[in-house]
């Protein structure tokens, strides 16, 4: 049987599914965090400013390998001034703004932009 790629965070090794034991994989159970100049795993918390050191952080969890890719995650924005975490789900479909004409009115020190709605041609 061919070897499969492990999708556990921080692993990335190939494994034989017939020899996949309960402690076969060493990986990070959390997610990578990049905040200010620091890089760290949310499970370990060992912070570094060097990307090579971050990549070589020893795994903190053991378990079986998995060949199932992770689902696409939400965008997470964290602010150090607030104690909130803001989750932004990516839009399923992008709807462009309606097309129409735009005209400019020149003011002494600036331009004013006035968009107009497109007319339906049904």
Secondary structure, DSSP 8 states (H G I E B T S, - for coil): ---EE--STTT--EE-GGG--TTSEEE-SS-EEEETTEEEETTT---BS-HHHHHT----EEE----S------EEEE-TTSS-EEEE---SS--------EEEEE-SS-EEEEE-------
